[in-house]
Amino acid sequence: MDVFQLAEEYFLITIAVVTGIGALQGAILGRGIRNRFPSLKHHARAVSCILLVLFSISAIGNVINFASPPKASLDAFTMPTTLEDALFIVVNLLGINAGIGMAIATFVSLVLLLIFRFADVNVVAKYFMFVLSVMVVLAVLVARFTDYVPTQFQIILYAFYEVGVTVGIFLVTSRKSEELVSELDQ
């Protein structure tokens, strides 16, 4: 019995664990945002609602892209001769030619990368985030450059992971008090 069959057999536990990991990642990101921009605490509700909308759009775009990944063949790419050709190759390799949802998801990811880079976050949390990010990037690369198509269960798990990240960020950034954020420091 492989890991995926075992995970499907205990699907409730698997979904709870994956959602919890996503929520923990979201809480760390939310804490990083609050630490990097302390003035946002005064407008916590409005900022958290905006982040909820942005991360919801990003999550939907990511899940749709994961469910039916646009395939890229390395044979189709040639050496670019103009700047337009180079930009076309970059857009296709990154997969941001999939519409506005994917563009928002890419924007959110890049902004998070910048915030996370300059935020005061615990070293263990940074390694946790790095490992998760590498795992997600590897899964996307495998789906993009191979014939692999995720199963329905894997898509559901990824959707719950994205929901966990979104809810974690929302819960941490929506709090006006410091008690939840200080608990994450411990």
TIRO-71835 format. One record per residue: x, y, z of N, C-alpha, C in turn. Coordinates in steps of 0.1 Angstrom, whole numbers, plus 5000, padded with zeros to 4 digits. Example, Ala and Ser with C-alpha at 12.3 -4.5 7.8 and 13.67 -1.06 7.14 Angstrom:
+------+------+------+------+------+------+------+------+------+
!  npx !  npy !  npz ! capx ! capy ! capz !  cpx !  cpy !  cpz !
+------+------+------+------+------+------+------+------+------+
! 5132 ! 4943 ! 5078 ! 5123 ! 4955 ! 5078 ! 5132 ! 4967 ! 5078 !
! 5128 ! 4978 ! 5071 ! 5137 ! 4989 ! 5071 ! 5129 ! 5000 ! 5079 !
+------+------+------+------+------+------+------+------+------+
//
This chain:
+------+------+------+------+------+------+------+------+------+
!  npx !  npy !  npz ! capx ! capy ! capz !  cpx !  cpy !  cpz !
+------+------+------+------+------+------+------+------+------+
! 5009 ! 4988 ! 5000 ! 5000 ! 5000 ! 5000 ! 5009 ! 5012 ! 5000 !
! 5007 ! 5021 ! 4990 ! 5015 ! 5033 ! 4990 ! 5009 ! 5044 ! 4998 !
! 5016 ! 5055 ! 4999 ! 5012 ! 5067 ! 5008 ! 4999 ! 5073 ! 5004 !
! 4997 ! 5074 ! 4991 ! 4984 ! 5080 ! 4986 ! 4972 ! 5071 ! 4989 !
! 4974 ! 5058 ! 4988 ! 4962 ! 5049 ! 4991 ! 4959 ! 5050 ! 5006 !
! 4970 ! 5051 ! 5014 ! 4968 ! 5052 ! 5029 ! 4961 ! 5065 ! 5032 !
! 4966 ! 5076 ! 5026 ! 4960 ! 5089 ! 5028 ! 4945 ! 5089 ! 5024 !
! 4942 ! 5083 ! 5013 ! 4928 ! 5082 ! 5009 ! 4919 ! 5074 ! 5018 !
! 4925 ! 5063 ! 5023 ! 4918 ! 5055 ! 5033 ! 4914 ! 5062 ! 5045 !
! 4923 ! 5071 ! 5050 ! 4920 ! 5079 ! 5062 ! 4919 ! 5093 ! 5058 !
! 4909 ! 5096 ! 5049 ! 4908 ! 5109 ! 5042 ! 4904 ! 5120 ! 5052 !
! 4896 ! 5117 ! 5062 ! 4893 ! 5128 ! 5072 ! 4905 ! 5133 ! 5079 !
! 4913 ! 5123 ! 5084 ! 4926 ! 5127 ! 5091 ! 4935 ! 5134 ! 5081 !
! 4936 ! 5129 ! 5069 ! 4945 ! 5136 ! 5059 ! 4941 ! 5150 ! 5056 !
! 4928 ! 5152 ! 5054 ! 4923 ! 5165 ! 5051 ! 4925 ! 5175 ! 5063 !
! 4923 ! 5170 ! 5075 ! 4925 ! 5178 ! 5087 ! 4940 ! 5182 ! 5088 !
! 4949 ! 5172 ! 5086 ! 4963 ! 5175 ! 5087 ! 4968 ! 5185 ! 5076 !
! 4963 ! 5183 ! 5064 ! 4967 ! 5192 ! 5053 ! 4961 ! 5206 ! 5055 !
! 4949 ! 5207 ! 5060 ! 4943 ! 5220 ! 5063 ! 4950 ! 5227 ! 5074 !
! 4954 ! 5219 ! 5084 ! 4962 ! 5224 ! 5095 ! 4975 ! 5229 ! 5091 !
! 4982 ! 5222 ! 5082 ! 4995 ! 5227 ! 5077 ! 4993 ! 5240 ! 5070 !
! 4983 ! 5240 ! 5061 ! 4980 ! 5253 ! 5054 ! 4977 ! 5264 ! 5063 !
! 4969 ! 5262 ! 5074 ! 4966 ! 5272 ! 5083 ! 4978 ! 5277 ! 5091 !
! 4987 ! 5268 ! 5094 ! 4999 ! 5272 ! 5101 ! 5008 ! 5280 ! 5092 !
! 5009 ! 5276 ! 5079 ! 5016 ! 5284 ! 5070 ! 5010 ! 5298 ! 5068 !
! 4996 ! 5299 ! 5067 ! 4989 ! 5311 ! 5066 ! 4991 ! 5320 ! 5079 !
! 4991 ! 5314 ! 5090 ! 4993 ! 5321 ! 5103 ! 5008 ! 5327 ! 5103 !
! 5017 ! 5320 ! 5099 ! 5031 ! 5325 ! 5098 ! 5032 ! 5337 ! 5088 !
! 5026 ! 5335 ! 5077 ! 5025 ! 5346 ! 5067 ! 5018 ! 5358 ! 5073 !
! 5007 ! 5356 ! 5079 ! 4999 ! 5367 ! 5085 ! 5008 ! 5374 ! 5096 !
! 5015 ! 5366 ! 5104 ! 5023 ! 5372 ! 5114 ! 5034 ! 5380 ! 5108 !
! 5040 ! 5375 ! 5097 ! 5051 ! 5383 ! 5089 ! 5045 ! 5396 ! 5084 !
! 5033 ! 5395 ! 5079 ! 5027 ! 5408 ! 5074 ! 5025 ! 5418 ! 5085 !
! 5020 ! 5413 ! 5096 ! 5017 ! 5422 ! 5108 ! 5030 ! 5427 ! 5113 !
! 5041 ! 5419 ! 5113 ! 5054 ! 5424 ! 5118 ! 5060 ! 5434 ! 5109 !
! 5059 ! 5432 ! 5096 ! 5065 ! 5440 ! 5086 ! 5058 ! 5454 ! 5085 !
! 5044 ! 5453 ! 5087 ! 5036 ! 5465 ! 5086 ! 5028 ! 5467 ! 5098 !
! 5034 ! 5472 ! 5109 ! 5027 ! 5473 ! 5122 ! 5016 ! 5483 ! 5122 !
! 5016 ! 5493 ! 5113 ! 5005 ! 5502 ! 5112 ! 4992 ! 5496 ! 5107 !
! 4993 ! 5484 ! 5101 ! 4981 ! 5477 ! 5096 ! 4972 ! 5472 ! 5108 !
! 4978 ! 5471 ! 5120 ! 4970 ! 5467 ! 5131 ! 4959 ! 5476 ! 5134 !
! 4960 ! 5489 ! 5131 ! 4949 ! 5498 ! 5134 ! 4938 ! 5496 ! 5124 !
! 4940 ! 5491 ! 5113 ! 4929 ! 5488 ! 5103 ! 4929 ! 5473 ! 5100 !
! 4929 ! 5465 ! 5111 ! 4931 ! 5451 ! 5109 ! 4919 ! 5444 ! 5102 !
! 4907 ! 5449 ! 5105 ! 4895 ! 5443 ! 5098 ! 4895 ! 5445 ! 5083 !
! 4897 ! 5458 ! 5079 ! 4897 ! 5461 ! 5065 ! 4908 ! 5454 ! 5058 !
! 4920 ! 5454 ! 5063 ! 4932 ! 5448 ! 5057 ! 4930 ! 5433 ! 5056 !
! 4925 ! 5427 ! 5066 ! 4923 ! 5412 ! 5066 ! 4912 ! 5409 ! 5056 !
! 4902 ! 5417 ! 5054 ! 4891 ! 5414 ! 5044 ! 4897 ! 5415 ! 5030 !
! 4906 ! 5425 ! 5028 ! 4912 ! 5427 ! 5015 ! 4921 ! 5415 ! 5012 !
! 4929 ! 5411 ! 5022 ! 4938 ! 5399 ! 5021 ! 4930 ! 5386 ! 5018 !
! 4918 ! 5385 ! 5025 ! 4909 ! 5374 ! 5023 ! 4905 ! 5373 ! 5009 !
! 4901 ! 5384 ! 5003 ! 4896 ! 5384 ! 4989 ! 4908 ! 5380 ! 4980 !
! 4920 ! 5387 ! 4982 ! 4931 ! 5384 ! 4973 ! 4936 ! 5369 ! 4974 !
! 4937 ! 5364 ! 4986 ! 4941 ! 5350 ! 4988 ! 4930 ! 5341 ! 4983 !
! 4918 ! 5344 ! 4984 ! 4907 ! 5335 ! 4979 ! 4909 ! 5334 ! 4964 !
! 4911 ! 5346 ! 4957 ! 4913 ! 5345 ! 4942 ! 4925 ! 5338 ! 4939 !
! 4936 ! 5340 ! 4947 ! 4948 ! 5333 ! 4944 ! 4946 ! 5318 ! 4946 !
! 4939 ! 5314 ! 4957 ! 4937 ! 5300 ! 4960 ! 4929 ! 5293 ! 4949 !
! 4918 ! 5300 ! 4944 ! 4910 ! 5294 ! 4933 ! 4919 ! 5293 ! 4920 !
! 4927 ! 5303 ! 4917 ! 4935 ! 5302 ! 4905 ! 4946 ! 5291 ! 4907 !
! 4951 ! 5289 ! 4919 ! 4961 ! 5279 ! 4921 ! 4955 ! 5265 ! 4920 !
! 4943 ! 5263 ! 4926 ! 4936 ! 5250 ! 4925 ! 4932 ! 5247 ! 4911 !
! 4927 ! 5256 ! 4903 ! 4923 ! 5254 ! 4889 ! 4936 ! 5250 ! 4881 !
! 4947 ! 5257 ! 4884 ! 4959 ! 5255 ! 4876 ! 4965 ! 5241 ! 4880 !
! 4963 ! 5237 ! 4893 ! 4968 ! 5224 ! 4897 ! 4959 ! 5213 ! 4892 !
! 4946 ! 5215 ! 4891 ! 4937 ! 5205 ! 4886 ! 4939 ! 5202 ! 4871 !
! 4941 ! 5212 ! 4863 ! 4944 ! 5209 ! 4849 ! 4955 ! 5218 ! 4845 !
! 4967 ! 5213 ! 4849 ! 4979 ! 5222 ! 4846 ! 4982 ! 5223 ! 4831 !
! 4985 ! 5236 ! 4827 ! 4988 ! 5238 ! 4813 ! 5002 ! 5232 ! 4811 !
! 5003 ! 5223 ! 4801 ! 5015 ! 5216 ! 4798 ! 5024 ! 5225 ! 4790 !
! 5037 ! 5223 ! 4792 ! 5047 ! 5230 ! 4785 ! 5058 ! 5220 ! 4780 !
! 5060 ! 5220 ! 4767 ! 5070 ! 5211 ! 4762 ! 5083 ! 5219 ! 4759 !
! 5093 ! 5214 ! 4764 ! 5106 ! 5220 ! 4762 ! 5111 ! 5220 ! 4748 !
! 5105 ! 5211 ! 4740 ! 5109 ! 5210 ! 4726 ! 5103 ! 5222 ! 4718 !
! 5092 ! 5228 ! 4723 ! 5085 ! 5239 ! 4716 ! 5093 ! 5252 ! 4718 !
! 5102 ! 5253 ! 4727 ! 5109 ! 5266 ! 4730 ! 5121 ! 5266 ! 4722 !
! 5123 ! 5278 ! 4716 ! 5135 ! 5281 ! 4708 ! 5143 ! 5292 ! 4714 !
! 5154 ! 5295 ! 4709 ! 5162 ! 5306 ! 4714 ! 5155 ! 5319 ! 4709 !
! 5152 ! 5328 ! 4719 ! 5145 ! 5340 ! 4715 ! 5155 ! 5350 ! 4707 !
! 5149 ! 5356 ! 4697 ! 5156 ! 5366 ! 4689 ! 5153 ! 5380 ! 4692 !
! 5141 ! 5382 ! 4698 ! 5136 ! 5395 ! 4701 ! 5132 ! 5395 ! 4716 !
! 5130 ! 5407 ! 4721 ! 5125 ! 5408 ! 4735 ! 5111 ! 5403 ! 4736 !
! 5103 ! 5404 ! 4726 ! 5090 ! 5399 ! 4726 ! 5090 ! 5383 ! 4727 !
! 5099 ! 5377 ! 4720 ! 5100 ! 5363 ! 4720 ! 5105 ! 5358 ! 4734 !
! 5114 ! 5365 ! 4740 ! 5119 ! 5362 ! 4754 ! 5107 ! 5363 ! 4764 !
! 5100 ! 5374 ! 4763 ! 5088 ! 5376 ! 4772 ! 5078 ! 5365 ! 4770 !
! 5076 ! 5361 ! 4758 ! 5066 ! 5350 ! 4755 ! 5071 ! 5337 ! 4761 !
! 5084 ! 5334 ! 4761 ! 5089 ! 5322 ! 4767 ! 5087 ! 5322 ! 4782 !
! 5091 ! 5334 ! 4788 ! 5090 ! 5335 ! 4802 ! 5075 ! 5334 ! 4807 !
! 5066 ! 5340 ! 4800 ! 5052 ! 5339 ! 4803 ! 5047 ! 5325 ! 4802 !
! 5051 ! 5317 ! 4792 ! 5047 ! 5303 ! 4790 ! 5053 ! 5294 ! 4801 !
! 5066 ! 5297 ! 4804 ! 5073 ! 5288 ! 4814 ! 5067 ! 5290 ! 4828 !
! 5063 ! 5303 ! 4831 ! 5057 ! 5305 ! 4844 ! 5043 ! 5302 ! 4845 !
! 5036 ! 5300 ! 4834 ! 5022 ! 5296 ! 4833 ! 5013 ! 5308 ! 4836 !
! 5017 ! 5320 ! 4835 ! 5009 ! 5331 ! 4838 ! 5000 ! 5336 ! 4826 !
! 5000 ! 5327 ! 4816 ! 4992 ! 5330 ! 4804 ! 4978 ! 5324 ! 4805 !
! 4975 ! 5319 ! 4818 ! 4962 ! 5312 ! 4820 ! 4951 ! 5321 ! 4824 !
! 4953 ! 5335 ! 4824 ! 4942 ! 5344 ! 4827 ! 4944 ! 5352 ! 4839 !
! 4934 ! 5360 ! 4842 ! 4935 ! 5370 ! 4853 ! 4937 ! 5363 ! 4867 !
! 4930 ! 5352 ! 4869 ! 4932 ! 5345 ! 4882 ! 4946 ! 5341 ! 4884 !
! 4952 ! 5336 ! 4874 ! 4966 ! 5332 ! 4876 ! 4975 ! 5344 ! 4877 !
! 4972 ! 5355 ! 4871 ! 4980 ! 5367 ! 4872 ! 4979 ! 5372 ! 4886 !
! 4967 ! 5372 ! 4892 ! 4965 ! 5376 ! 4906 ! 4973 ! 5367 ! 4916 !
! 4972 ! 5354 ! 4913 ! 4979 ! 5344 ! 4921 ! 4994 ! 5346 ! 4921 !
! 4999 ! 5349 ! 4909 ! 5014 ! 5352 ! 4908 ! 5018 ! 5365 ! 4915 !
! 5009 ! 5375 ! 4914 ! 5012 ! 5388 ! 4921 ! 5012 ! 5386 ! 4936 !
! 5002 ! 5378 ! 4941 ! 5001 ! 5376 ! 4955 ! 5014 ! 5368 ! 4960 !
! 5018 ! 5358 ! 4952 ! 5030 ! 5350 ! 4956 ! 5042 ! 5359 ! 4956 !
! 5044 ! 5368 ! 4946 ! 5056 ! 5376 ! 4946 ! 5056 ! 5386 ! 4957 !
! 5044 ! 5392 ! 4960 ! 5043 ! 5401 ! 4972 ! 5046 ! 5394 ! 4985 !
! 5041 ! 5382 ! 4986 ! 5044 ! 5374 ! 4998 ! 5059 ! 5371 ! 5000 !
! 5065 ! 5368 ! 4988 ! 5079 ! 5366 ! 4989 ! 5087 ! 5378 ! 4993 !
! 5083 ! 5389 ! 4989 ! 5090 ! 5402 ! 4993 ! 5087 ! 5405 ! 5008 !
! 5075 ! 5403 ! 5012 ! 5071 ! 5406 ! 5026 ! 5079 ! 5396 ! 5035 !
! 5078 ! 5383 ! 5031 ! 5084 ! 5373 ! 5039 ! 5100 ! 5375 ! 5040 !
! 5106 ! 5380 ! 5029 ! 5120 ! 5382 ! 5029 ! 5124 ! 5392 ! 5040 !
! 5116 ! 5403 ! 5041 ! 5120 ! 5414 ! 5049 ! 5113 ! 5414 ! 5063 !
! 5104 ! 5404 ! 5066 ! 5097 ! 5404 ! 5078 ! 5106 ! 5397 ! 5089 !
! 5103 ! 5401 ! 5101 ! 5110 ! 5395 ! 5113 ! 5102 ! 5382 ! 5117 !
! 5106 ! 5371 ! 5111 ! 5100 ! 5358 ! 5113 ! 5110 ! 5348 ! 5119 !
! 5106 ! 5340 ! 5128 ! 5115 ! 5330 ! 5134 ! 5122 ! 5321 ! 5124 !
! 5134 ! 5317 ! 5126 ! 5142 ! 5309 ! 5117 ! 5135 ! 5296 ! 5114 !
! 5130 ! 5289 ! 5124 ! 5123 ! 5277 ! 5122 ! 5111 ! 5279 ! 5113 !
! 5104 ! 5290 ! 5115 ! 5092 ! 5293 ! 5106 ! 5097 ! 5295 ! 5092 !
! 5108 ! 5302 ! 5090 ! 5113 ! 5304 ! 5077 ! 5116 ! 5291 ! 5070 !
! 5123 ! 5282 ! 5077 ! 5126 ! 5269 ! 5071 ! 5114 ! 5261 ! 5068 !
! 5104 ! 5262 ! 5077 ! 5091 ! 5255 ! 5074 ! 5085 ! 5260 ! 5062 !
! 5084 ! 5273 ! 5060 ! 5078 ! 5280 ! 5048 ! 5087 ! 5276 ! 5036 !
! 5100 ! 5276 ! 5037 ! 5108 ! 5273 ! 5026 ! 5106 ! 5258 ! 5021 !
! 5105 ! 5249 ! 5030 ! 5103 ! 5235 ! 5027 ! 5089 ! 5233 ! 5020 !
! 5079 ! 5239 ! 5025 ! 5066 ! 5238 ! 5019 ! 5066 ! 5245 ! 5005 !
! 5072 ! 5256 ! 5004 ! 5072 ! 5263 ! 4991 ! 5080 ! 5255 ! 4981 !
! 5091 ! 5248 ! 4984 ! 5098 ! 5240 ! 4975 ! 5090 ! 5228 ! 4971 !
! 5082 ! 5222 ! 4981 ! 5074 ! 5211 ! 4977 ! 5063 ! 5215 ! 4967 !
! 5057 ! 5226 ! 4969 ! 5046 ! 5231 ! 4960 ! 5052 ! 5234 ! 4946 !
! 5064 ! 5240 ! 4946 ! 5070 ! 5243 ! 4933 ! 5074 ! 5230 ! 4926 !
! 5079 ! 5221 ! 4933 ! 5082 ! 5208 ! 4926 ! 5070 ! 5201 ! 4921 !
! 5059 ! 5201 ! 4928 ! 5046 ! 5195 ! 4924 ! 5041 ! 5202 ! 4911 !
! 5042 ! 5216 ! 4911 ! 5038 ! 5223 ! 4899 ! 5047 ! 5220 ! 4887 !
! 5060 ! 5220 ! 4890 ! 5069 ! 5217 ! 4879 ! 5067 ! 5203 ! 4873 !
! 5064 ! 5193 ! 4881 ! 5062 ! 5179 ! 4877 ! 5049 ! 5179 ! 4868 !
! 5039 ! 5186 ! 4873 ! 5026 ! 5187 ! 4866 ! 5027 ! 5195 ! 4853 !
! 5036 ! 5205 ! 4853 ! 5037 ! 5213 ! 4841 ! 5045 ! 5206 ! 4830 !
! 5056 ! 5199 ! 4833 ! 5065 ! 5194 ! 4823 ! 5064 ! 5179 ! 4821 !
! 5055 ! 5172 ! 4827 ! 5053 ! 5158 ! 4825 ! 5039 ! 5155 ! 4821 !
! 5035 ! 5143 ! 4819 ! 5022 ! 5139 ! 4816 ! 5013 ! 5136 ! 4829 !
! 5019 ! 5139 ! 4840 ! 5012 ! 5137 ! 4853 ! 4999 ! 5146 ! 4854 !
! 4988 ! 5139 ! 4858 ! 4976 ! 5146 ! 4860 ! 4971 ! 5142 ! 4874 !
! 4969 ! 5152 ! 4883 ! 4966 ! 5148 ! 4897 ! 4952 ! 5142 ! 4898 !
! 4951 ! 5133 ! 4908 ! 4938 ! 5126 ! 4910 ! 4928 ! 5136 ! 4916 !
! 4916 ! 5132 ! 4917 ! 4905 ! 5141 ! 4923 ! 4908 ! 5143 ! 4938 !
! 4913 ! 5132 ! 4945 ! 4917 ! 5133 ! 4959 ! 4928 ! 5143 ! 4961 !
! 4938 ! 5143 ! 4952 ! 4949 ! 5152 ! 4953 ! 4945 ! 5166 ! 4951 !
! 4936 ! 5168 ! 4942 ! 4931 ! 5182 ! 4939 ! 4923 ! 5187 ! 4952 !
! 4915 ! 5178 ! 4958 ! 4907 ! 5182 ! 4970 ! 4917 ! 5185 ! 4981 !
! 4928 ! 5177 ! 4983 ! 4938 ! 5180 ! 4993 ! 4944 ! 5194 ! 4991 !
! 4948 ! 5196 ! 4978 ! 4954 ! 5209 ! 4975 ! 4944 ! 5221 ! 4978 !
! 4931 ! 5219 ! 4975 ! 4921 ! 5229 ! 4977 ! 4920 ! 5232 ! 4992 !
! 4920 ! 5221 ! 5001 ! 4920 ! 5223 ! 5015 ! 4932 ! 5230 ! 5020 !
! 4944 ! 5227 ! 5014 ! 4956 ! 5233 ! 5018 ! 4955 ! 5248 ! 5015 !
! 4950 ! 5252 ! 5004 ! 4949 ! 5266 ! 5000 ! 4938 ! 5273 ! 5009 !
! 4928 ! 5266 ! 5013 ! 4918 ! 5272 ! 5022 ! 4924 ! 5274 ! 5036 !
! 4933 ! 5264 ! 5040 ! 4940 ! 5266 ! 5053 ! 4949 ! 5278 ! 5053 !
! 4956 ! 5280 ! 5042 ! 4965 ! 5292 ! 5041 ! 4957 ! 5305 ! 5042 !
! 4946 ! 5305 ! 5034 ! 4938 ! 5317 ! 5034 ! 4932 ! 5320 ! 5047 !
! 4926 ! 5310 ! 5054 ! 4920 ! 5312 ! 5067 ! 4930 ! 5316 ! 5077 !
! 4942 ! 5309 ! 5077 ! 4953 ! 5313 ! 5086 ! 4957 ! 5327 ! 5085 !
! 4959 ! 5332 ! 5073 ! 4963 ! 5346 ! 5071 ! 4951 ! 5355 ! 5076 !
! 4939 ! 5352 ! 5073 ! 4928 ! 5360 ! 5077 ! 4927 ! 5361 ! 5092 !
! 4928 ! 5350 ! 5099 ! 4926 ! 5350 ! 5113 ! 4937 ! 5358 ! 5120 !
! 4949 ! 5356 ! 5116 ! 4960 ! 5364 ! 5122 ! 4960 ! 5379 ! 5119 !
! 4957 ! 5382 ! 5107 ! 4957 ! 5396 ! 5103 ! 4945 ! 5404 ! 5108 !
! 4934 ! 5396 ! 5111 ! 4921 ! 5403 ! 5115 ! 4921 ! 5407 ! 5130 !
! 4930 ! 5401 ! 5137 ! 4930 ! 5404 ! 5152 ! 4937 ! 5417 ! 5155 !
! 4930 ! 5425 ! 5163 ! 4936 ! 5438 ! 5167 ! 4945 ! 5436 ! 5178 !
! 4943 ! 5426 ! 5187 ! 4952 ! 5424 ! 5198 ! 4964 ! 5416 ! 5194 !
! 4974 ! 5416 ! 5202 ! 4987 ! 5409 ! 5200 ! 4987 ! 5395 ! 5205 !
! 4977 ! 5391 ! 5212 ! 4978 ! 5378 ! 5220 ! 4980 ! 5366 ! 5211 !
! 4973 ! 5365 ! 5199 ! 4975 ! 5353 ! 5191 ! 4989 ! 5354 ! 5184 !
! 4993 ! 5366 ! 5180 ! 5006 ! 5367 ! 5173 ! 5017 ! 5364 ! 5183 !
! 5016 ! 5368 ! 5196 ! 5026 ! 5365 ! 5205 ! 5027 ! 5350 ! 5209 !
! 5015 ! 5343 ! 5208 ! 5015 ! 5329 ! 5210 ! 5023 ! 5322 ! 5199 !
! 5023 ! 5327 ! 5187 ! 5031 ! 5320 ! 5176 ! 5046 ! 5322 ! 5178 !
! 5050 ! 5332 ! 5186 ! 5064 ! 5334 ! 5188 ! 5070 ! 5323 ! 5197 !
! 5063 ! 5318 ! 5205 ! 5068 ! 5308 ! 5215 ! 5073 ! 5296 ! 5208 !
+------+------+------+------+------+------+------+------+------+
//
